[in-house]
Amino acid sequence: MKEHSMEARVLTTFPLFMHKVFHDYHPDTGPFALNRTQMKALMIIHIESSPHMTKVCYHMNMEKGSLTPVIDSLIESGLVERRRNPNDRRKINLSLTVKGTELVFASLQKVHEHILKKLARLPKEEVQRFKRAMLDLHEITLKL
């Protein structure tokens, strides 16, 4: 495989990006002592606005059996609630509690500040390229 092939870039760029941006980021989860998987689940539940378990599994690239203990721990912490889907009783929707919402908003603010610190090292033109690239990747990914 060529060093600069599309496949190699897809397989290496995203993990490298996450490492470069977040290797030194340690979220403040207050009294909850949550791990990154739990925080990611909270973020997805917030962004997707009361998704069902299958949708959270899809976004986290996890099997339902692996996600269930994560969600159970968030419920035990009082951050997430399970509710039956009113349109399909087989589905369970997840929603944030008030405490969960407060934690997510505080965490999003800290992530925002962390990313701004990282971007401050770059010239303005590269920051603009970064922002455009993120928007483009997001839009394209949603279409795949």
C-alpha positions in Angstrom: 0.0 0.0 0.0 1.3 3.4 -0.9 2.3 5.6 2.0 -0.1 8.4 1.1 -3.1 6.3 -0.1 -6.6 7.3 0.9 -7.0 4.1 2.9 -3.8 4.7 4.9 -4.9 8.3 5.6 -8.4 7.3 6.7 -7.0 4.5 9.0 -4.3 6.7 10.5 -5.5 10.3 10.5 -8.5 10.0 12.8 -6.7 8.1 15.6 -3.8 10.5 15.3 -6.1 13.5 15.3 -7.8 12.3 18.5 -4.5 11.6 20.1 -2.9 15.0 19.2 -5.9 17.0 20.3 -6.9 15.0 23.4 -3.9 13.1 24.8 -3.4 15.7 27.4 -7.1 16.4 28.0 -8.5 15.2 31.3 -12.2 15.9 31.7 -13.4 17.2 35.1 -16.3 14.9 35.9 -16.8 16.4 39.4 -17.8 13.8 42.0 -18.7 11.2 39.4 -15.2 9.9 38.4 -16.4 8.9 34.9 -14.1 7.4 32.3 -13.9 8.5 28.7 -16.4 5.9 27.5 -19.0 7.1 30.0 -18.3 10.8 29.0 -18.6 9.9 25.3 -21.9 8.2 25.9 -23.2 11.3 27.8 -22.2 13.5 24.9 -23.9 11.3 22.3 -27.1 11.1 24.4 -27.0 14.9 24.6 -26.2 15.5 20.9 -28.7 13.0 19.6 -31.5 14.2 21.9 -32.9 11.1 23.7 -31.6 8.4 21.3 -32.5 4.7 21.7 -29.7 2.3 22.8 -29.1 1.1 19.3 -28.3 4.6 18.0 -25.8 5.1 20.9 -24.2 1.8 20.1 -23.9 2.8 16.5 -22.2 6.2 17.3 -19.9 4.6 19.8 -19.1 1.6 17.6 -20.0 -0.8 20.5 -22.1 -3.9 20.9 -25.3 -3.4 22.9 -24.0 -5.9 25.5 -20.9 -3.8 26.0 -22.8 -0.5 26.2 -25.4 -1.7 28.7 -23.0 -1.6 31.8 -21.8 1.8 30.7 -25.4 3.1 30.6 -26.3 1.3 33.8 -23.4 3.1 35.6 -24.6 6.4 34.3 -28.1 5.7 35.5 -26.8 4.7 38.9 -24.9 8.0 39.1 -28.1 9.8 38.4 -26.9 11.2 35.1 -29.1 9.3 32.6 -32.6 7.9 32.5 -34.2 5.1 30.5 -37.6 5.6 29.0 -39.8 3.5 26.8 -40.1 4.9 23.3 -43.8 6.0 23.0 -43.9 5.0 19.3 -42.1 1.7 19.6 -42.3 -0.1 23.0 -39.5 -2.4 22.1 -37.1 0.6 22.0 -35.6 2.2 25.1 -34.7 5.9 24.8 -32.0 7.4 26.9 -32.1 11.0 28.2 -29.9 13.1 30.5 -31.1 14.1 33.9 -30.6 17.7 35.1 -27.3 16.6 36.7 -26.3 14.9 33.4 -27.1 18.0 31.4 -25.1 20.2 33.7 -22.1 17.9 33.5 -22.3 17.8 29.7 -22.4 21.6 29.4 -19.5 22.0 31.8 -17.5 19.4 29.9 -18.3 20.9 26.5 -17.1 24.3 27.7 -13.8 22.7 28.9 -13.4 20.8 25.6 -14.0 24.1 23.8 -11.3 25.8 25.8 -8.9 22.9 25.3 -9.3 22.9 21.5 -8.9 26.7 21.4 -5.6 26.3 23.3 -4.4 23.8 20.8 -5.4 25.9 17.9 -3.7 29.0 19.4 -0.4 27.4 18.3 -1.4 27.7 14.6 -1.4 30.7 12.3 -4.9 32.2 11.7 -5.0 30.8 8.1 -4.5 27.2 9.4 -7.1 27.7 12.1 -9.6 28.6 9.3 -8.5 25.6 7.3 -9.0 23.4 10.3 -12.5 24.8 10.9 -13.5 24.3 7.3 -12.0 20.8 7.2 -14.0 19.8 10.3 -17.2 21.1 8.8 -16.5 19.4 5.5 -15.7 16.1 7.2 -18.7 16.2 9.4 -21.1 16.9 6.4 -19.5 14.2 4.3 -19.5 11.6 7.1 -23.2 12.1 7.6 -23.8 11.3 4.0 -21.8 8.0 4.1 
